[in-house]
C-alpha cells in the first residue's frame, strides 16, 4: 500500500469519525472539505449543495478558498460543470479555457487550474457536488476519484441523518408544546377543578389525608 493510499484510508476514517460525532450541520459541512484537502494535498475543496428549486448551487462548506471567491455569487446549476448534476464525475484540466466552467476569470485570480467535480447522491437523487481544486494542471487518478466519491457518499448520508434528527426534534418540541397547551386548557374544567380541590382537601388539617 502506497503512502497516498494510507493517507486516503486515514482521511476516510477521519471523515467517518467526524460525521459520527458531529451533530451540527455546519460542523459536518466544514469537516469534509478540510479532510479531503489535507489528504490529497490539493489547493482546496468545496462542498456545494443544490438548492431546493435545483437551479443554483450553494457553497456550504469550503477549505483553502478565499472569502471573495466563495462569495462571488450563486452558481447556476446548468452552467457550472452541469454534467456532475447528471451523476457523472467531471474532471477539468484547465479551468481557464474550459467552456464548462462558470467564472473562469475568478478561478484564474484564485489560482485554480484543475478541478474534480463528484456528485453527492442520496438514494439515487443528486443533492450536490464535492469539488477539488489544484493550483497546477493535474490529471486526477482513478484512486483520487474513488476517494472523493467515497467521501461524497459519506457526506450525503450524514447530512440526511442530521436532517432526520432535526425533524424528530422539531416534532418532539411541537408535541410537548401541544401537551402544555392541553394541560393549560384542562386546568379550568369542572373535572380538573374537582381533582385539584380533592387533592387540596387531602392535605388539610383534619382532612381525610391528615394524621
Beta strands, then each sheet from edge to edge (+ up, - down):
strand 1: 44-50
strand 2: 56-63
strand 3: 75-76
strand 4: 90-92
strand 5: 114-122
strand 6: 125-134
sheet 1: 3+ 2- 1+ 6- 5+ 4-
end
